Amino acid sequence: MNELIKKQLNDCRTTMDKAVDHCDAELTKIRAGKASPAMLDGIMVDYYGNPTPLQQVGSVTTPDARTLVIQPWEKSLLSPIERAIIDSNVGLNPQNDGVMIRLNVPPLTEERRKDLFKKAKEEAEKGRIAIRNIRKDVNGKIQRLKSEGVSEDEIKGGEAEVQKLTDSYIVKVDKLVEIKEKDIMTV
């Protein structure tokens, strides 16, 4: 196989890996009834005027399956952390006891489980679309290699390889959403 096509296939693999990792990260943020520090990823706390990730201003632990505990590094951060959690719309009510913040994760209702599963399917579809867009870009780059003297057969072979990669990465996304579905639907 032509070196230029091999380079495009390697780039394709790398980009598709990133798309699957992003999809996995987005699925992790969807809470499944069990307390997980990842539920608070993306929450920014006002730390002396600078928006700072929650994990950098305190430790987040899960003492049991239904509770998250946030122990700030400085007591003065209790109310900014509390405000950030309320503003983030994660659906949890912070309880500030003056030393730490507790978040009780309520059990999911059947309706809420279905909503979360729908959200997980939407994230998976975004992942599939990203992978298909990568396929389209790489196929376009491979087609442009004609001008550099790459034969028609090699281009067809390269496009076939890109399609195989696309299929395998879409299966990876499907497996991620399947795992998340089991996680969400388990009572």
C-alpha positions in Angstrom: 0.0 0.0 0.0 1.2 3.5 -0.8 2.9 5.4 2.1 0.6 8.5 1.6 -2.4 6.3 2.1 -0.9 4.6 5.1 -0.3 8.0 6.7 -4.0 9.0 6.1 -5.1 5.7 7.7 -3.0 6.3 10.7 -4.3 9.8 11.1 -7.8 8.4 10.7 -7.2 5.9 13.5 -5.9 8.6 15.8 -8.8 10.9 15.2 -11.4 8.2 15.5 -9.8 7.1 18.8 -10.3 10.7 20.1 -13.9 10.6 18.9 -14.6 7.4 20.9 -12.8 8.7 23.9 -14.8 11.9 23.8 -18.1 9.9 23.5 -17.0 7.8 26.5 -16.3 10.9 28.6 -19.7 12.3 27.7 -21.4 9.1 28.6 -19.5 9.0 32.0 -21.1 12.4 32.9 -24.6 10.9 32.6 -25.4 9.8 36.1 -26.8 6.3 36.5 -28.1 6.4 40.1 -24.8 5.6 41.7 -22.6 8.4 43.1 -19.5 9.0 41.0 -17.0 11.9 41.2 -17.2 12.0 37.4 -20.7 13.4 37.8 -19.2 16.7 38.9 -16.7 16.9 36.0 -17.1 20.2 34.2 -18.3 22.1 37.3 -16.3 25.3 37.6 -15.9 27.1 40.9 -15.1 30.8 41.3 -11.7 30.6 42.9 -10.6 34.2 43.7 -12.1 35.4 40.5 -10.9 32.6 38.3 -13.2 29.8 37.1 -11.4 26.6 38.4 -12.5 22.9 38.0 -14.1 21.6 41.2 -11.5 18.8 41.5 -8.7 21.4 41.8 -10.2 23.2 44.8 -11.1 20.2 46.9 -11.3 16.4 47.1 -14.4 14.6 45.8 -15.1 11.2 47.4 -17.9 8.7 47.5 -18.3 7.2 51.0 -21.2 5.1 49.8 -23.2 4.4 46.6 -25.6 7.3 47.2 -23.4 10.1 48.6 -20.7 12.4 47.3 -18.6 14.4 49.7 -16.6 17.4 48.7 -13.8 18.5 51.1 -12.5 21.9 50.0 -8.8 22.7 50.5 -9.9 26.0 52.1 -13.0 26.6 54.2 -13.6 29.9 52.4 -14.5 27.9 49.3 -17.5 26.2 50.8 -20.1 28.7 49.6 -18.5 29.2 46.1 -18.5 25.4 45.6 -22.1 25.2 46.8 -23.1 28.0 44.4 -21.3 26.3 41.5 -23.1 23.0 42.1 -26.5 24.7 42.2 -25.7 26.7 39.1 -24.5 23.7 37.2 -28.0 22.0 37.1 -26.7 18.5 37.9 -29.9 17.9 39.8 -28.2 17.6 43.3 -28.8 19.7 46.4 -25.6 20.5 48.3 -25.7 20.3 52.1 -23.1 22.5 53.7 -22.2 21.6 57.3 -19.4 24.2 57.6 -16.6 21.7 57.0 -17.6 19.8 53.9 -20.4 19.6 51.4 -22.5 16.4 51.0 -24.5 15.6 47.9 -27.2 12.9 48.2 -27.8 11.1 44.9 -31.5 10.2 44.9 -32.5 6.9 43.4 -33.7 7.2 39.8 -37.4 6.8 38.9 -38.3 4.7 35.8 -39.1 7.9 33.9 -35.8 9.5 34.7 -34.0 6.3 33.7 -35.7 6.4 30.3 -34.7 10.1 29.9 -31.1 9.3 30.8 -31.0 6.4 28.4 -32.4 8.7 25.7 -29.6 11.2 26.5 -27.0 8.3 26.3 -28.3 7.3 22.9 -28.0 10.9 21.7 -24.4 11.1 22.9 -23.7 7.8 21.1 -25.3 9.1 17.9 -23.1 12.3 18.1 -20.1 9.9 18.4 -21.2 7.9 15.3 -21.7 11.2 13.4 -18.2 12.3 14.4 -16.7 9.1 13.1 -18.6 9.3 9.8 -17.4 12.9 9.4 -13.9 11.7 9.9 -14.4 9.0 7.3 -15.7 11.6 4.9 -12.6 13.9 5.5 -10.1 11.1 5.1 -11.8 9.8 2.0 -11.5 13.3 0.5 -7.8 13.5 1.4 -7.3 10.0 -0.2 -9.1 11.2 -3.4 -6.8 14.2 -3.6 -3.8 11.9 -3.6 -4.7 11.1 -7.3 -2.9 14.4 -8.2 0.3 13.0 -6.5 0.4 10.0 -8.7 -1.4 7.4 -6.5 -3.1 4.8 -8.6 -6.9 4.3 -8.8 -6.6 0.8 -7.3 -4.6 2.1 -4.3 -7.2 4.8 -3.7 -10.0 2.3 -3.8 -8.1 0.1 -1.4 -7.5 3.0 0.9 -11.2 3.9 0.9 -12.1 0.3 1.7 -9.7 0.4 4.7 -11.2 3.6 5.9 -14.7 2.0 5.7 -13.4 -1.0 7.8 -12.0 1.4 10.4 -15.3 3.3 10.4 -17.3 0.1 11.0 -15.0 -1.0 13.8 -15.1 2.3 15.6 -18.9 2.6 15.4 -19.1 -0.9 17.0 -16.9 0.5 19.8 -19.4 3.4 20.3 -22.3 0.9 20.3 -20.5 -1.2 23.0 -20.0 1.9 25.2 -23.7 2.9 25.0 -24.7 -0.7 25.7 -22.7 -0.7 28.9 -24.2 2.6 29.8 -27.7 1.3 29.2 -27.1 -1.6 31.6 -25.7 0.8 34.1 -28.7 3.2 33.8 -31.4 0.5 33.8 -30.0 -1.5 36.7 -32.0 -0.7 39.8 
